[in-house]
Amino acid sequence: MSKQGNIGVTSENIFPIIKKFLYSDHEIFLREIVSNAVDATQKLKTLSSVGEYKGELGDQTIRIKIDEKDGTLTVSDRGIGMTAEEIDKYINQIAFSGAEEFVEKYKNDAASIIGHFGLGFYSTFMVSRKVEIVTRSCKEGAVPMRWSCEGNPEYVLEETEKADIGTDIILHIDDENKDFLNKDRISGLLKKYCRFLPIAIAFGKKQEWKDGKYADTEEDNIINDTKPAWVRKPSELTDEDYKKFYRELYPMSDEPLFWIHLNVDYPFNLTGILYFPRVKNSIDLNRNKIQLYSNQVFVTDSVEGIVPEFLTLLHGVLDSPDIPLNVSRSYLQSDSNVKKISNHITKKVADRLEEIFKNDRPQFEEKWDNLKLFIQYGMLSEEKFYERAVKFALFKDTDCKYYTFDEYRTLIKDNQTDKDGQLYYLYTNSLEEQYSYIQAAKDKGYSVLLMDGQLDVHTVGQLEQKFEKSHFVRVDSDTPENIIRKSDAGKVELSDDQRQALQEMFKSQTPAVGKAEFYVTFEALGENTNPVMLTQSEYMRRMREMSAMQPGMSFYGEMPDSYNIVLNTDHVLIKKVLADQETACAAEIAPIAADIKGWEARQADLREIQNAKKDGEESSAEEKEDMENTNSRLDELKNQRNAILSQYAAGNTMVHELIDLALLGNGMLKGEPLSRFIRRSIQMIG
């Protein structure tokens, strides 16, 4: 029998379209034809098991061969094969409704082209100038057939000779794709797409070192594991089996923390193993480590849309025949099975974490630092996961003790609730840099949490919304007394002149630190509290930290850091600095201060005249000039006073020592200022 004809399509442009729009995914052809070979082999097994095929199954290994000389790549199976009628039905008829619609609908989604139009076999024309099929059906008396096509609608179908059942697909690789005749290239693609297919796949022979070089042996080089761990029953696997499989998937990775073995058959089919890796302090570096399979055929390692975003931090394998071999984003967004699978995986992950927490809390706490980023990411991005995770998520304090949210609230509620019933969670993001603040809080009997992770600033914001009457405040944002007000603040007993004197002395001598801005404030904190502390607004600091991860908040990142130099007016050293200044500067400042008071009185009179005017009535030119002269004279006098105070403070070692101690306690004293501080401290001790 010999036959010529045209492939049944409604457009003669199908082959240029295939080449053009599948070209970006051209390597996928190998997956398609090997998958077809696996299907044919498994179908033969099924026919044999039900008695419809009476012959011997024989060696069902799928074999892949490269002939560089002839420029061919051949995939051979011993499966069910095809008759002439089946070739006509399955190869010559393509479910294709028109080139224009095809291009418009699927031009940006090469994977969908294959999946929607049954073009798996025709993906071979992306890389071939000619494709041949040599096949013999397993049906009794079937005649071997050869089909060939040169990348146009014309084909030739004729009888041939073939001793055994099965199919050979022979690709005559075109000049633009000669890399698919490279052994290493094909080996890499087989490892990527076919390493866990259920039928043995041979590519060449195993090699051994002999006479100073590698030589082929007689043994087939089987490139796949036909029974990977996820298709076996959990009862058959030991912990070492799971770890070994993980090492196969990720050879250079650390040992996983633990894993989940998924096995669902209703209302959808899903198997797989998900591993919890030792998560480093970076989200992006650990993404795309889950491999998606469909009946052991690799589909993709970009599983966004199939699993919730936070679960992309997990590693492992998912296998579901309910997800099509050729996944498109539009499919994922609308398919009900995909949504069910996503929800199920989230539930199983939460179940597993809660199980470990309940059954082996010491192990859970030991692994918390590695789990923390993953769990926080889930709580921030998935409300359902938050509702589960709130039972086992942990706080870690500066003494490395772990608490559930409820446990920690019970621990601090009596001592860290202010006079208005607000509960304060104190935290630090650096044990070393904020040590003095941590110690000051502990001296008050307060507990301090360690929150130095990448997502802690976002978690803090979430928990403030979830927890009733609760605030999270970094321990260096204010003095302990001000963070948690137990009673009304102590009264600062300073006159306006004294406030101005202290402000000018301390601000004028504060060294420049990057773009930081410093403001002098006063608190009556008691004799035993530090004389000077450096604090930073919790709100502004948190906004700056969040801006580093959220581009839309970048304007916060451009703002300078703002710090308060808090002077404790109850401390003996602050009182001494003020008393010494008043004694040393009295003679110079007294006449200037008297002039300032006189001009301030004149300024007040002018403002009163201005305020008494009727609406719309303007000040006279003389009045405006008088106000300008008064303001100018006041500025001049204040500058004279400030210059005297600044000059005095420049020579006052106590002022410099107190400022530097505050900066040092906040990790902000570096370089030359630090060197000066050390020299000064030695001189003061001597």
C-alpha positions as CSV (number, residue, x, y, z in Angstrom):
1,M,0.0,0.0,0.0
2,S,1.3,3.5,-0.9
3,K,-0.6,6.7,-0.5
4,Q,0.0,10.4,-1.0
5,G,-2.2,13.2,0.2
6,N,-2.6,16.5,2.1
7,I,-2.7,16.8,5.9
8,G,-6.3,17.7,6.9
9,V,-6.0,21.3,8.0
10,T,-8.0,24.4,7.0
11,S,-4.9,26.5,6.3
12,E,-1.7,25.7,4.4
13,N,0.2,28.1,6.7
14,I,0.3,25.8,9.7
15,F,4.0,24.8,9.4
16,P,5.3,28.4,9.2
17,I,3.1,29.2,12.1
18,I,4.4,26.2,14.1
19,K,8.0,27.2,13.4
20,K,7.4,30.8,14.2
21,F,5.2,30.7,17.3
22,L,6.6,27.5,18.9
23,Y,10.2,28.5,18.3
24,S,10.9,30.0,21.7
25,D,10.0,26.7,23.3
26,H,11.5,24.5,20.5
27,E,13.3,22.2,23.0
28,I,9.8,21.0,24.1
29,F,9.6,18.7,21.0
30,L,11.7,16.1,22.8
31,R,9.4,16.0,25.8
32,E,6.4,15.6,23.4
33,I,7.7,12.6,21.4
34,V,9.2,10.8,24.4
35,S,5.9,11.3,26.3
36,N,4.0,9.8,23.3
37,A,6.4,6.9,23.3
38,V,5.7,6.3,27.0
39,D,1.9,6.5,26.4
40,A,2.2,3.9,23.6
41,T,4.2,1.6,25.8
42,Q,1.8,1.9,28.8
43,K,-1.2,1.3,26.5
44,L,0.4,-2.0,25.3
45,K,0.8,-3.0,29.0
46,T,-2.8,-2.3,29.6
47,L,-3.9,-4.3,26.5
48,S,-1.8,-7.2,27.7
49,S,-3.2,-7.1,31.2
50,V,-6.8,-7.4,29.9
51,G,-5.9,-10.1,27.4
52,E,-6.3,-8.0,24.2
53,Y,-2.7,-8.4,23.3
54,K,-1.5,-12.0,23.4
55,G,2.2,-11.5,22.4
56,E,5.2,-11.0,24.7
57,L,5.8,-7.6,26.1
58,G,9.5,-8.1,25.7
59,D,12.0,-5.2,26.4
60,Q,9.9,-2.1,26.6
61,T,12.8,0.3,27.0
62,I,12.4,3.5,25.0
63,R,15.6,4.2,23.1
64,I,16.9,7.5,21.9
65,K,19.7,7.7,19.3
66,I,21.7,10.4,17.5
67,D,23.3,9.9,14.1
68,E,25.4,13.0,13.5
69,K,26.5,11.8,10.1
70,D,22.9,11.4,8.8
71,G,21.8,14.4,10.9
72,T,19.0,12.4,12.6
73,L,17.6,12.0,16.1
74,T,15.4,8.9,16.6
75,V,13.0,7.9,19.4
76,S,12.0,4.3,19.4
77,D,9.4,2.5,21.5
78,R,8.0,-1.0,21.7
79,G,4.4,0.1,22.3
80,I,1.1,-0.4,20.5
81,G,2.2,1.1,17.2
82,M,-0.2,2.4,14.6
83,T,-2.1,1.0,11.6
84,A,-2.4,3.0,8.3
85,E,-5.9,4.0,9.4
86,E,-4.7,5.2,12.8
87,I,-1.9,7.3,11.2
88,D,-4.6,8.9,9.0
89,K,-6.7,9.6,12.0
90,Y,-4.2,10.8,14.5
91,I,-1.4,12.3,12.4
92,N,-3.0,13.5,9.2
93,Q,-6.0,15.2,10.8
94,I,-5.1,18.3,13.0
95,A,-7.7,20.0,15.1
96,F,-7.0,23.4,13.7
97,S,-9.7,26.0,12.9
98,G,-7.9,28.7,11.0
99,A,-4.5,30.4,10.9
100,E,-5.7,33.9,11.7
101,E,-7.7,32.9,14.9
102,F,-4.8,30.7,15.9
103,V,-2.2,33.4,15.7
104,E,-4.3,36.0,17.4
105,K,-5.4,33.9,20.3
106,Y,-2.2,32.1,21.1
107,K,0.7,34.2,19.7
108,N,1.9,35.0,23.2
109,D,1.5,31.5,24.7
110,A,3.5,28.9,22.9
111,A,2.7,26.2,25.4
112,S,-1.0,26.6,24.8
113,I,-0.6,26.1,21.1
114,I,0.5,22.6,21.7
115,G,-2.1,21.8,24.4
116,H,-5.1,23.3,22.7
117,F,-4.6,22.0,19.2
118,G,-3.1,18.5,19.8
119,L,0.2,19.6,18.1
120,G,2.5,17.6,20.4
121,F,3.8,15.5,17.5
122,Y,4.0,18.5,15.2
123,S,6.3,20.3,17.5
124,T,9.0,18.1,15.9
125,F,8.8,20.4,12.9
126,M,10.2,23.3,14.9
127,V,13.6,21.6,14.6
128,S,13.3,19.3,11.6
129,R,13.3,19.7,7.9
130,K,11.7,16.2,7.6
131,V,10.0,13.8,10.0
132,E,9.5,10.1,9.4
133,I,7.3,7.6,11.4
134,V,8.1,3.9,11.0
135,T,5.5,1.9,12.9
136,R,4.0,-1.5,13.3
137,S,0.7,-2.0,15.2
138,C,0.3,-4.6,17.9
139,K,-2.9,-5.7,16.2
140,E,-2.7,-9.2,14.6
141,G,-1.7,-9.1,11.0
142,A,-0.9,-5.4,10.9
143,V,1.2,-4.1,8.1
144,P,4.3,-2.0,9.0
145,M,3.9,1.6,7.7
146,R,6.2,4.5,6.9
147,W,4.9,8.1,7.0
148,S,7.0,11.1,6.0
149,C,6.5,14.8,5.7
150,E,8.9,17.7,4.8
151,G,7.2,20.4,6.8
152,N,4.4,21.2,4.4
153,P,0.8,19.8,4.1
154,E,2.0,17.1,1.7
155,Y,2.9,13.6,3.2
156,V,3.7,10.1,1.9
157,L,2.3,7.0,3.6
158,E,3.6,3.7,2.4
159,E,4.1,0.1,3.5
160,T,7.6,-0.8,4.8
161,E,9.4,-3.4,6.7
162,K,9.7,-3.5,10.5
163,A,10.4,-6.7,12.4
164,D,8.9,-5.7,15.8
165,I,5.9,-3.8,17.0
166,G,6.2,-0.2,18.1
167,T,7.2,3.1,16.6
168,D,10.3,4.9,15.5
169,I,10.1,8.7,15.2
170,I,13.0,9.9,13.0
171,L,13.8,13.6,12.9
172,H,16.0,15.0,10.2
173,I,17.3,18.0,12.1
174,D,17.4,21.2,10.1
175,D,20.5,23.4,9.8
176,E,19.3,26.0,12.3
177,N,19.0,23.4,15.1
178,K,22.1,21.2,14.8
179,D,22.6,21.6,18.6
180,F,20.0,18.9,18.9
181,L,22.5,16.5,17.5
182,N,24.8,17.2,20.4
183,K,25.0,14.4,22.9
184,D,25.3,16.7,25.9
185,R,22.4,18.9,24.8
186,I,20.1,15.9,24.4
187,S,21.3,14.4,27.7
188,G,20.5,17.7,29.5
189,L,17.0,17.9,28.0
190,L,16.3,14.2,28.9
191,K,17.3,14.9,32.5
192,K,15.1,18.0,32.6
193,Y,12.0,16.6,31.1
194,C,12.2,12.8,31.3
195,R,14.2,11.9,34.4
196,F,11.2,10.4,36.3
197,L,9.1,9.0,33.4
198,P,7.5,5.6,34.3
199,I,9.1,3.7,31.4
200,A,12.9,3.1,31.2
201,I,14.6,5.4,28.7
202,A,18.0,4.5,27.3
203,F,20.3,7.1,25.7
204,G,23.5,5.5,24.5
205,K,25.6,3.1,26.7
206,K,27.1,3.5,30.1
207,Q,30.8,4.3,30.0
208,E,33.8,3.2,31.9
209,W,37.4,4.4,32.1
210,K,39.6,2.1,30.1
211,D,43.1,2.6,28.6
212,G,43.2,6.3,29.6
213,K,39.8,7.2,28.2
214,Y,36.1,6.6,28.6
215,A,34.7,3.8,26.5
216,D,31.1,2.5,25.9
217,T,30.1,-0.7,27.7
218,E,27.4,-3.1,26.6
219,E,25.0,-1.8,29.3
220,D,22.2,0.6,28.4
221,N,22.5,4.1,29.9
222,I,19.1,4.5,31.6
223,I,18.6,8.2,32.2
224,N,15.4,8.0,34.4
225,D,14.1,6.7,37.7
226,T,10.8,5.0,36.9
227,K,9.7,4.8,40.5
228,P,10.7,8.1,42.1
229,A,9.9,8.6,45.8
230,W,6.7,10.5,45.3
231,V,4.9,7.7,43.5
232,R,5.8,5.2,46.3
233,K,3.8,4.8,49.5
234,P,5.0,6.7,52.5
235,S,5.1,3.4,54.4
236,E,7.7,2.2,52.0
237,L,10.1,5.1,52.5
238,T,12.5,5.9,55.3
239,D,13.8,9.3,56.3
240,E,17.0,8.5,54.4
241,D,14.9,7.7,51.3
242,Y,13.3,11.2,51.5
243,K,16.7,12.9,52.0
244,K,18.3,10.9,49.2
245,F,15.6,12.0,46.8
246,Y,16.1,15.6,47.9
247,R,19.8,15.3,47.2
248,E,18.9,14.0,43.7
249,L,16.7,17.1,43.1
250,Y,19.0,19.6,44.6
251,P,22.6,18.2,44.8
252,M,24.2,21.3,46.3
253,S,21.5,22.1,48.9
254,D,21.6,21.7,52.7
255,E,19.6,18.9,54.2
256,P,15.9,19.9,54.4
257,L,14.2,20.6,57.7
258,F,11.3,18.2,57.0
259,W,8.8,17.2,54.3
260,I,5.2,16.5,53.4
261,H,4.2,13.5,51.3
262,L,1.0,14.4,49.3
263,N,-1.3,11.6,48.1
264,V,-4.8,12.7,47.0
265,D,-7.3,10.9,44.7
266,Y,-10.5,12.8,45.4
267,P,-11.9,15.3,44.3
268,F,-8.7,15.6,42.2
269,N,-5.5,13.6,41.7
270,L,-2.4,14.9,43.3
271,T,0.8,13.3,44.5
272,G,4.2,14.8,45.5
273,I,6.7,15.6,48.1
274,L,7.2,19.1,49.4
275,Y,10.4,19.9,51.4
276,F,10.9,22.7,53.8
277,P,14.4,24.0,53.0
278,R,16.7,25.8,55.3
279,V,15.5,29.2,54.2
280,K,18.2,31.9,54.0
281,N,17.4,35.5,54.6
282,S,16.3,36.1,51.0
283,I,13.0,35.3,49.4
284,D,13.8,35.6,45.7
285,L,16.8,33.3,45.8
286,N,14.7,30.4,47.0
287,R,11.8,30.6,44.5
288,N,11.0,28.2,41.7
289,K,12.3,25.1,43.3
290,I,9.1,23.1,43.0
291,Q,8.9,21.0,39.9
292,L,5.5,20.3,38.4
293,Y,4.9,17.0,36.7
294,S,1.9,15.5,34.9
295,N,2.0,11.7,35.1
296,Q,5.7,11.9,35.8
297,V,6.3,14.1,32.8
298,F,8.0,17.4,33.7
299,V,5.9,20.5,32.9
300,T,7.5,23.5,34.6
301,D,9.3,24.8,37.6
302,S,7.4,28.0,37.6
303,V,4.4,27.0,39.8
304,E,3.0,30.5,40.5
305,G,-0.8,30.2,40.2
306,I,-0.8,26.5,41.1
307,V,0.4,27.0,44.7
308,P,0.0,30.2,46.7
309,E,2.9,32.6,46.3
310,F,4.4,32.0,49.7
311,L,4.6,28.2,49.0
312,T,6.9,28.9,46.1
313,L,9.6,29.0,48.8
314,L,9.2,25.3,49.3
315,H,11.2,22.7,47.3
316,G,10.1,19.4,45.9
317,V,7.7,17.8,43.3
318,L,4.0,18.1,42.5
319,D,2.4,15.6,40.1
320,S,-1.2,15.9,38.9
321,P,-2.8,14.6,35.7
322,D,-5.6,17.2,36.4
323,I,-3.1,19.9,35.4
324,P,-2.6,19.8,31.6
325,L,0.8,19.0,30.3
326,N,0.9,22.4,28.6
327,V,0.1,24.9,31.3
328,S,-1.0,28.4,30.3
329,R,-1.5,31.3,32.7
330,S,-5.1,31.9,31.5
331,Y,-5.9,28.3,32.2
332,L,-4.4,28.5,35.7
333,Q,-6.5,31.6,36.6
334,S,-9.8,29.9,35.7
335,D,-9.4,26.2,36.3
336,S,-11.4,24.9,39.3
337,N,-9.1,22.0,39.9
338,V,-6.0,24.2,40.1
339,K,-7.8,26.3,42.8
340,K,-8.7,23.2,44.7
341,I,-5.1,21.9,44.5
342,S,-3.8,25.3,45.7
343,N,-6.2,25.3,48.8
344,H,-5.4,21.7,49.6
345,I,-1.6,22.2,49.5
346,T,-2.0,25.3,51.8
347,K,-4.0,23.2,54.3
348,K,-1.6,20.3,54.2
349,V,1.4,22.6,54.9
350,A,-0.4,24.1,57.8
351,D,-1.4,20.7,59.1
352,R,2.2,19.5,58.9
353,L,3.6,22.5,60.7
354,E,1.0,22.3,63.5
355,E,1.6,18.6,63.8
356,I,5.3,19.1,64.4
357,F,4.7,21.9,66.8
358,K,2.3,19.9,68.9
359,N,4.2,16.6,68.8
360,D,7.8,17.8,69.1
361,R,7.9,21.5,70.1
362,P,11.7,21.4,71.0
363,Q,12.4,20.4,67.4
364,F,10.0,23.0,66.1
365,E,11.8,25.7,68.2
366,E,15.2,24.5,67.1
367,K,14.1,25.0,63.4
368,W,12.2,28.2,63.9
369,D,14.9,30.5,62.6
370,N,14.8,28.6,59.3
371,L,11.0,28.4,59.2
372,K,10.3,32.0,60.3
373,L,10.6,33.7,56.9
374,F,8.4,31.1,55.2
375,I,5.7,31.2,57.9
376,Q,5.7,35.0,58.1
377,Y,5.4,35.3,54.3
378,G,2.4,32.9,54.4
379,M,0.7,34.9,57.2
380,L,1.2,38.2,55.3
381,S,0.0,36.9,52.0
382,E,-2.7,34.3,52.8
383,E,-5.5,35.1,55.4
384,K,-6.4,31.4,55.7
385,F,-2.8,30.5,56.4
386,Y,-2.6,33.2,59.0
387,E,-5.7,31.8,60.8
388,R,-3.9,28.4,61.1
389,A,-0.3,29.7,61.7
390,V,-1.3,32.0,64.6
391,K,-1.5,28.8,66.7
392,F,2.1,27.8,66.1
393,A,4.0,30.9,65.0
394,L,6.6,32.0,67.6
395,F,8.2,35.0,69.1
396,K,11.8,34.8,70.1
397,D,13.1,37.0,72.9
398,T,16.6,38.4,73.4
399,D,17.3,35.5,75.8
400,C,16.6,33.0,72.9
401,K,13.4,31.8,74.6
402,Y,10.4,31.0,72.3
403,Y,6.7,31.8,72.9
404,T,3.5,31.4,71.0
405,F,1.6,34.7,70.5
406,D,-0.8,33.8,73.3
407,E,2.0,32.7,75.7
408,Y,3.9,35.9,75.2
409,R,0.9,38.1,75.7
410,T,0.2,36.4,79.0
411,L,3.9,36.9,79.9
412,I,4.0,40.7,79.4
413,K,0.4,41.9,79.8
414,D,0.7,42.9,83.5
415,N,4.1,44.7,83.3
416,Q,4.0,46.2,79.8
417,T,0.5,47.7,79.8
418,D,0.5,51.5,80.0
419,K,-1.8,53.7,82.1
420,D,-4.4,53.8,79.2
421,G,-4.6,50.0,78.9
422,Q,-2.4,49.7,75.8
423,L,-0.1,46.7,75.6
424,Y,3.5,47.3,74.3
425,Y,5.6,44.7,72.6
426,L,9.3,45.9,72.7
427,Y,11.6,44.6,70.1
428,T,15.2,45.0,68.8
429,N,16.6,44.2,65.4
430,S,20.3,44.2,66.6
431,L,21.4,42.7,69.9
432,E,24.8,44.5,69.6
433,E,23.9,47.9,68.3
434,Q,20.9,48.4,70.7
435,Y,22.4,46.6,73.7
436,S,22.2,49.6,76.0
437,Y,18.5,50.2,75.2
438,I,17.7,46.5,75.6
439,Q,19.4,46.5,79.0
440,A,17.6,49.7,80.1
441,A,14.3,48.0,79.2
442,K,15.2,44.8,81.1
443,D,16.2,46.9,84.1
444,K,12.6,48.1,84.1
445,G,11.5,44.4,84.1
446,Y,10.4,44.5,80.5
447,S,10.8,41.7,77.9
448,V,12.4,42.5,74.5
449,L,11.7,40.5,71.4
450,L,14.4,39.8,68.8
451,M,13.0,40.7,65.4
452,D,15.9,40.9,63.0
453,G,14.4,39.1,60.0
454,Q,13.6,40.3,56.5
455,L,9.8,40.4,56.9
456,D,9.7,41.5,60.6
457,V,8.8,45.1,59.9
458,H,5.8,43.9,57.8
459,T,4.8,41.3,60.3
460,V,4.8,44.0,63.1
461,G,2.4,46.1,61.0
462,Q,0.1,43.1,60.5
463,L,0.1,42.0,64.2
464,E,-0.7,45.6,65.3
465,Q,-3.9,45.3,63.2
466,K,-4.7,41.8,64.5
467,F,-3.9,42.3,68.2
468,E,-6.3,44.3,70.2
469,K,-4.9,47.4,72.0
470,S,-1.4,46.5,71.1
471,H,1.7,48.3,69.8
472,F,5.1,47.1,68.6
473,V,7.9,49.6,69.4
474,R,11.6,49.2,68.8
475,V,13.4,49.5,72.0
476,D,15.5,52.5,70.9
477,S,12.5,54.5,69.7
478,D,12.3,56.3,73.1
479,T,13.2,55.9,76.7
480,P,11.5,52.9,78.5
481,E,9.5,55.4,80.6
482,N,8.1,57.1,77.6
483,I,7.4,54.0,75.6
484,I,5.3,52.5,78.3
485,R,3.8,55.3,80.3
486,K,2.8,54.0,83.7
487,S,1.8,57.5,85.0
488,D,1.8,61.0,83.8
489,A,5.3,62.3,82.7
490,G,7.5,64.0,85.2
491,K,7.6,67.7,84.9
492,V,10.7,69.3,83.4
493,E,11.7,72.1,85.7
494,L,13.5,74.4,83.2
495,S,13.0,78.0,82.2
496,D,12.9,79.0,78.5
497,D,16.4,80.4,78.7
498,Q,17.7,77.2,80.2
499,R,16.0,75.1,77.5
500,Q,17.5,77.3,74.8
501,A,20.9,77.1,76.4
502,L,20.9,73.3,76.6
503,Q,19.5,72.9,73.1
504,E,22.2,75.1,71.5
505,M,25.1,73.5,73.4
506,F,24.1,70.0,72.6
507,K,22.9,70.5,69.0
508,S,25.9,72.6,68.0
509,Q,28.4,70.0,69.1
510,T,26.6,66.9,67.7
511,P,28.9,65.6,64.8
512,A,27.5,65.1,61.3
513,V,26.3,61.5,60.8
514,G,25.4,60.9,57.1
515,K,22.0,62.6,56.4
516,A,20.8,62.3,60.0
517,E,19.0,65.2,61.6
518,F,19.2,65.7,65.4
519,Y,16.7,67.5,67.7
520,V,17.3,68.1,71.4
521,T,14.3,67.2,73.7
522,F,13.9,67.1,77.5
523,E,12.5,64.5,79.8
524,A,12.4,64.2,83.6
525,L,13.4,60.5,83.9
526,G,14.8,60.3,87.4
527,E,18.3,60.5,88.8
528,N,19.2,56.9,88.0
529,T,18.3,57.0,84.3
530,N,21.0,57.8,81.7
531,P,21.7,61.5,81.3
532,V,21.5,61.4,77.5
533,M,19.8,59.0,75.2
534,L,19.3,58.9,71.4
535,T,15.9,57.8,70.2
536,Q,14.2,57.6,66.8
537,S,10.6,57.8,65.8
538,E,9.1,54.3,65.5
539,Y,6.7,55.4,62.7
540,M,9.3,57.1,60.5
541,R,11.9,54.4,61.0
542,R,9.4,51.7,60.2
543,M,8.3,53.5,57.0
544,R,11.9,53.8,55.9
545,E,12.5,50.1,56.4
546,M,9.3,49.2,54.6
547,S,10.3,51.5,51.7
548,A,13.4,49.3,51.1
549,M,11.0,46.5,50.0
550,Q,8.1,48.4,48.6
551,P,8.9,50.7,45.6
552,G,5.7,52.7,46.1
553,M,7.1,54.0,49.4
554,S,10.4,55.1,48.1
555,F,9.9,58.7,49.2
556,Y,10.3,57.6,52.8
557,G,13.6,56.1,51.9
558,E,14.8,59.5,50.6
559,M,14.0,61.3,53.8
560,P,16.8,61.9,56.3
561,D,16.9,59.9,59.5
562,S,15.5,61.9,62.4
563,Y,16.8,61.4,65.9
564,N,16.0,62.9,69.3
565,I,18.8,63.7,71.7
566,V,16.9,63.2,75.0
567,L,18.4,65.1,77.9
568,N,17.3,63.7,81.3
569,T,16.9,67.0,83.3
570,D,16.8,65.0,86.6
571,H,20.4,63.7,86.1
572,V,23.2,65.3,88.1
573,L,25.4,65.6,85.0
574,I,22.8,67.6,83.0
575,K,22.3,69.8,86.0
576,K,26.1,70.3,86.3
577,V,26.4,71.2,82.6
578,L,23.7,73.8,82.9
579,A,25.0,75.3,86.1
580,D,28.6,75.5,84.8
581,Q,27.3,77.2,81.6
582,E,25.3,79.7,83.6
583,T,28.3,80.6,85.7
584,A,30.8,80.8,82.8
585,C,28.6,82.7,80.4
586,A,26.4,84.9,82.6
587,A,28.5,88.1,82.1
588,E,28.3,87.8,78.3
589,I,24.8,86.5,77.9
590,A,23.0,88.7,80.5
591,P,23.0,92.0,78.5
592,I,22.1,90.1,75.3
593,A,19.3,88.3,77.1
594,A,17.9,91.6,78.4
595,D,18.0,93.1,74.9
596,I,16.2,90.0,73.6
597,K,13.4,90.4,76.2
598,G,13.0,94.0,75.3
599,W,12.8,93.4,71.5
600,E,10.4,90.4,72.1
601,A,8.1,92.8,74.0
602,R,8.3,95.2,71.1
603,Q,7.5,92.3,68.7
604,A,4.5,91.3,70.9
605,D,3.1,94.9,70.8
606,L,3.4,95.1,67.0
607,R,1.6,91.7,66.6
608,E,-1.2,93.0,68.9
609,I,-1.6,96.1,66.8
610,Q,-1.8,93.9,63.7
611,N,-4.3,91.5,65.2
612,A,-6.6,94.5,66.2
613,K,-7.0,95.6,62.6
614,K,-10.3,94.9,60.9
615,D,-10.6,92.3,58.2
616,G,-9.0,93.5,55.0
617,E,-7.2,96.4,56.7
618,E,-3.5,96.3,55.9
619,S,-0.6,97.5,58.0
620,S,1.0,100.7,57.1
621,A,4.4,100.9,55.5
622,E,5.9,102.2,58.7
623,E,4.4,99.3,60.7
624,K,5.7,96.7,58.2
625,E,9.2,98.3,58.4
626,D,9.1,98.4,62.2
627,M,8.2,94.6,62.3
628,E,10.9,93.7,59.8
629,N,13.5,95.7,61.8
630,T,12.3,94.1,65.1
631,N,12.5,90.5,63.7
632,S,15.9,91.2,62.2
633,R,17.3,92.6,65.5
634,L,15.9,89.6,67.4
635,D,17.5,87.1,65.0
636,E,20.8,89.0,65.3
637,L,20.7,88.9,69.1
638,K,19.8,85.3,69.3
639,N,22.6,84.4,66.9
640,Q,25.0,86.3,69.2
641,R,23.7,84.4,72.2
642,N,23.9,81.1,70.4
643,A,27.5,81.8,69.2
644,I,28.5,82.4,72.8
645,L,26.8,79.1,73.9
646,S,28.3,77.2,71.0
647,Q,31.8,78.5,71.7
648,Y,31.5,77.6,75.3
649,A,30.2,74.1,74.5
650,A,33.0,73.5,72.1
651,G,35.5,73.6,75.0
652,N,33.2,71.7,77.4
653,T,34.5,68.1,77.6
654,M,31.3,67.0,79.5
655,V,29.0,68.0,76.7
656,H,31.1,66.2,74.1
657,E,31.4,63.1,76.3
658,L,27.6,62.9,76.9
659,I,26.8,63.3,73.1
660,D,29.4,60.7,72.1
661,L,28.1,58.2,74.7
662,A,24.6,58.6,73.3
663,L,25.9,58.1,69.8
664,L,28.0,55.2,70.8
665,G,25.1,53.5,72.5
666,N,23.2,53.6,69.2
667,G,26.2,52.4,67.1
668,M,26.5,55.8,65.4
669,L,30.0,56.9,66.7
670,K,32.5,55.9,64.0
671,G,35.7,57.2,62.4
672,E,37.3,60.4,63.6
673,P,34.6,61.2,66.2
674,L,35.1,57.8,67.8
675,S,38.9,58.3,67.9
676,R,38.4,61.7,69.6
677,F,36.0,60.1,72.1
678,I,38.6,57.5,73.0
679,R,41.4,60.1,73.5
680,R,39.1,62.4,75.5
681,S,37.9,59.5,77.7
682,I,41.5,58.5,78.5
683,Q,42.4,62.1,79.4
684,M,39.3,62.4,81.7
685,I,40.2,59.1,83.5
686,G,43.8,60.3,83.9
